[in-house]
């Protein structure tokens, strides 16, 4: 539907709907190749791709996706990863809205593969289904994932948050270990796949304030 390659400009999309679009590879609705994308009160639903059913962010540091106020990303489907959002690089700010009921093999809500920062500080990531791992958020990079505010990551199939390898430093939105809020909600599950399992467990315990 939309291909963005505008590094010097901000692409603002407000009050729009993207429905039932198809891509044979990346970005069923939006492919952000190089630029800054701002979404407010946008609905992205029923789109299909290989990766990034709703949004695909490509491999440049200048790729930024900013999601706010009332945006809904739901019922998108991919054959591989990132049912809702796939970020190969760049930055993601999710401050409000819903990412729900998306399907993928891995990372049904968000697939994070960037060495930069991901800020999840509001909204809901819920009811997403991964047939393999990471129903809510799948983190496969060495980037930083900040959780805080009122974000809810809950009721996702095969893990609300899945960390792979040396993946991610997890902290609150102020960059401190040990999140004082309830970023994953009660009963959330964190899965870890790592050669450094002891260090990862220590990190997660710090994160959970245990």
C-alpha positions in Angstrom: 0.0 0.0 0.0 2.7 2.5 1.0 6.5 2.5 0.5 8.4 5.2 2.4 11.9 6.4 1.4 12.2 10.0 2.7 14.9 10.3 5.3 14.6 14.1 5.7 10.9 14.2 6.2 8.3 12.9 8.7 5.6 10.8 7.1 2.5 11.4 9.2 -0.6 9.3 8.8 -3.6 10.3 10.8 -7.1 8.9 10.8 -6.6 6.4 8.0 -7.3 2.7 7.4 -5.2 0.1 5.6 -7.1 -3.2 5.1 -6.6 -6.4 3.1 -3.4 -5.5 1.4 -0.9 -8.1 0.3 2.9 -8.2 -0.2 4.8 -11.3 -1.4 7.7 -10.4 0.8 7.8 -7.4 3.3 5.3 -4.9 4.6 1.8 -5.9 3.9 0.5 -2.4 4.5 3.5 -0.2 5.0 7.1 -0.7 4.1 9.3 1.9 5.8 12.6 1.6 3.8 14.2 4.8 5.0 12.4 7.5 7.0 10.4 8.6 10.0 6.8 7.3 10.2 4.2 8.7 12.6 0.8 7.0 13.1 -2.1 8.4 15.0 -5.7 7.0 15.0 -4.8 4.6 12.2 -6.3 1.2 11.6 -4.2 -1.5 9.9 -6.0 -4.8 9.7 -6.3 -8.0 7.5 -3.0 -7.5 5.7 -0.7 -10.3 4.6 3.0 -10.6 3.9 6.1 -12.8 4.5 7.4 -10.5 7.2 5.7 -7.4 8.7 2.0 -7.9 8.1 1.2 -4.4 9.0 4.5 -2.6 9.1 8.1 -3.5 8.0 11.0 -1.3 9.1 14.1 -1.8 7.0 17.8 -2.0 7.9 18.9 1.6 8.4 19.4 3.5 11.7 17.3 6.4 10.4 14.1 4.2 10.2 11.8 5.4 13.0 8.2 4.1 13.6 6.2 6.1 16.1 2.7 4.8 17.1 0.3 6.9 19.2 -3.3 7.6 20.2 -5.8 5.1 19.0 -3.9 3.2 16.4 -5.1 -0.4 16.0 -3.0 -3.1 14.3 -4.9 -6.3 14.3 -5.7 -9.5 12.4 -2.6 -9.3 10.1 -1.0 -12.5 9.0 2.6 -13.4 7.9 4.2 -16.7 6.9 7.4 -16.0 8.8 7.9 -13.2 11.4 6.3 -10.0 12.6 2.5 -10.4 12.2 2.0 -6.8 13.3 5.4 -5.2 13.1 8.8 -6.3 11.9 11.7 -4.0 12.7 15.0 -5.0 11.0 16.7 -1.9 12.3 15.9 1.6 13.4 13.7 2.6 16.4 10.2 1.8 17.5 8.1 4.0 19.9 4.8 2.4 20.9 3.0 4.8 23.2 -0.7 4.0 22.7 -3.0 1.9 20.7 -3.5 -1.9 20.2 -1.5 -4.6 18.6 -3.7 -7.6 18.8 -4.9 -10.9 17.1 -2.0 -11.0 14.6 -0.5 -14.3 13.4 3.1 -15.4 12.7 5.5 -18.2 13.2 7.6 -15.9 15.4 6.8 -12.5 16.9 3.1 -12.3 16.2 2.8 -8.9 17.7 6.3 -7.4 17.2 9.4 -9.0 15.8 12.4 -6.9 17.0 15.7 -7.5 15.1 17.3 -4.1 15.6 20.4 -3.1 17.6 18.8 0.2 18.4 16.0 1.0 20.9 12.4 -0.2 21.2 10.2 1.8 23.6 7.0 0.1 24.7 5.4 2.6 27.1 1.6 2.4 26.5 -1.2 0.6 24.8 -1.9 -3.1 24.6 -0.1 -6.0 22.9 -2.5 -8.9 23.4 -4.2 -11.9 21.9 -1.5 -12.4 19.2 -0.7 -16.0 18.1 2.8 -17.4 17.3 2.9 -20.9 16.0 6.6 -21.2 17.1 7.7 -18.5 19.6 7.1 -15.0 20.9 3.3 -14.3 20.6 3.7 -10.8 22.0 7.2 -9.6 21.3 10.1 -11.6 19.9 13.5 -10.0 20.5 16.4 -11.5 18.4 18.9 -8.6 18.6 21.3 -6.9 20.9 19.2 -3.8 21.1 17.6 -2.2 24.1 13.9 -2.8 24.9 12.3 -0.3 27.4 9.1 -1.3 29.1 7.1 1.0 31.3 4.2 3.3 31.6 0.8 1.6 31.1 1.9 -0.9 28.4 0.2 -4.3 28.7 1.6 -7.4 27.1 -0.7 -10.2 27.9 -2.7 -13.2 26.7 -0.4 -13.9 23.7 0.2 -17.4 22.6 3.6 -18.9 23.1 5.1 -16.2 25.3 4.4 -12.6 25.8 8.1 -11.8 25.6 10.7 -14.1 24.0 14.4 -13.4 24.2 17.0 -15.1 22.0 20.7 -15.4 22.5 22.3 -12.3 23.9 19.2 -10.4 23.1 18.3 -7.0 24.5 18.9 -5.1 27.7 15.4 -4.8 29.3 14.7 -1.9 31.5 12.1 0.7 32.2 11.5 3.8 30.2 14.0 5.7 32.3 16.8 3.2 31.5 16.8 1.7 35.0 16.8 -2.1 35.6 13.8 -3.3 37.6 10.6 -2.0 36.3 8.3 -0.5 39.0 5.1 -0.8 36.9 3.5 -3.9 35.6 4.7 -3.9 32.0 3.7 -7.5 31.2 0.7 -7.7 33.6 0.3 -10.4 36.2 1.0 -14.0 35.1 3.1 -13.0 32.1 5.6 -15.4 30.7 9.1 -14.7 29.6 11.0 -17.3 27.6 14.7 -17.3 27.1 16.9 -19.1 24.6 20.6 -18.5 25.3 24.0 -20.0 25.6 24.5 -17.6 28.5 21.4 -18.8 30.3 22.6 -17.9 33.9 23.4 -14.3 32.9 20.0 -14.0 31.2 18.2 -15.3 34.2 20.0 -12.9 36.5 19.1 -10.0 34.1 15.4 -11.1 34.1 15.3 -11.3 37.9 16.7 -7.8 38.1 14.1 -6.7 35.7 11.3 -8.3 37.7 12.7 -6.7 40.9 13.2 -10.2 42.5 
